[in-house]
Amino acid sequence: MTATPVRHPGYPPTISGLLAASIDHLSDAILITEGETTKGPDGIRRIIFVNEAYVKMTGFSREEAIGETPGITIGPGSDRSQLMELERARAELRPKRIEVLKYRKDGSTFWTELDVVPLFDEQGRNSHFLGVLRDITDRRLLQARLTEADRLASIGTLAAGIAHEINNPLSYVLMNLANAVEQLGEAPSELRANLQEALQGAERVRRIVRDIKAFSREEPSEPAPLALAPIVDGALQLSRKQLTEHATIVRDYRRVPAVLGDATRLGQVVLNLLMNAAQALHGCNPELNRVVIAIFSEENSAGTTVCLEVRDSGPGIRPEILPRVFDPFFTTKAVGEGTGLGLSICHGIVTALGGTIRIFSELGRGTTVRVTLPATDQAPPLATMPPLPPATRRLRVLIVDDEPTVANALRRALAREHEVTAVYAAEDALQLADQHTEFDVVLCDLMMPGLSGADLYEALKERAPTLAQRMVFMTGGAYTRTARAFVEHPARILLDKPFDLGAVRALLQHFGE
């Protein structure tokens, strides 16, 4: 008994119902197009079959797809070179696999791995082409995020290194300027005014370098209680030039609880949002535009949330684009000006912290980005120093820094109040310890060639343990993994370069007999 083939409505008669039903249950999209011997008189190959997965993947119904060309899912972002390679393979009747960006019926995009295989009839003629499409958007997103993470890590390492190199000369510039202003006294003079302006400029550079250091950490730390306002201010400092070129900045900060997070990654989110606001206002009259940065809290059924809003008075986002702004690779910027990953990465960071990020926009009335984060009852940690008795006399201070200009500038700045010795290598400090030279405090650079500050500490623990306990570590912010683990110990006292002389003097007041 011969079974009668089951036909499926809408399928060409050459495809049996059993095969069609099986194909319809595949998760990969299938399409079949005409081949060399079956294409129409216009020479164009058209689609003759698609499965249900193709309909779900592309948004085109069978009726809409059949009779169209395979280019129905091609758009402006599709790689033309890949498509030309595919067309050459078709012409040479050989299989070909490519990865290409496709477009759904609604205009949204997805990445596919596309296999095209020529099919032949009994006479060996190319009758059709079989196409298999796999949605690899998640895979591409993961690859892009890994690439972006590598790139950001490289940039972070570079930025930290640059900040470290700037910190040393900036340290002695600041100290020498402050020392000169102090020596001139309070009497007004043109020289004192000039030096005071130079000192203010150097202080501004110091703040910029500090913010670069904050955003260049290579590894996110464990979530910890954070005050949001300082993170926003740090990002604002880095983006201020771009913002003020296009708008007036308005800060509207309310008193809010702490949030749990990583300062570096939250800073990355805020900086991205501020730069997006600046770009949205590009070409606008800065006197007529505003960027409002608001921090406030809200109560809801889930508890207290801390909200950050960045509002711009720019042209707004078109309604048809708004649902896609968090899509990976989606961007309205010109080629070379953006990857389309910025908001996607922000979304990932915020949601990983249990928060939300939403965008509200109206054409001609601007855009608001709202980030909400769960509040925490934990208080942000305060920078604390081990309690030490106040100084009752001039201190004997040892400065150890491989940069002689830094060591000498610090020595001159402190010499009027304390007895100061400066050496330029940890080995010289060890030699003084071996000679039983007494010091009340050691200001030691952390990163030095040869013996580092951490190495000196370990050596002094054996040779002069009391002196080891009185060490302050000066750091420009560039750490090896070993150095980072060393400075994160709660007993370490750190002094960030470039120095604020007032902070150095206040620190020394905590040391004494």
Beta strands, then each sheet from edge to edge (+ up, - down):
strand 1: 29-34
strand 2: 47-50
strand 3: 96-103
strand 4: 109-120
strand 5: 126-135
strand 6: 224-226
strand 7: 248-253
strand 8: 258-261
strand 9: 290-300
strand 10: 303-312
strand 11: 356-362
strand 12: 366-376
strand 13: 396-400
strand 14: 419-423
strand 15: 441-445
strand 16: 471-475
strand 17: 494-496
sheet 1: 2+ 1- 5+ 4- 3+
sheet 2: 6+ 8- 12+ 10- 9+ 7+
sheet 3: 6+ 8- 12+ 11-
sheet 4: 14+ 13+ 15+ 16+ 17+
end
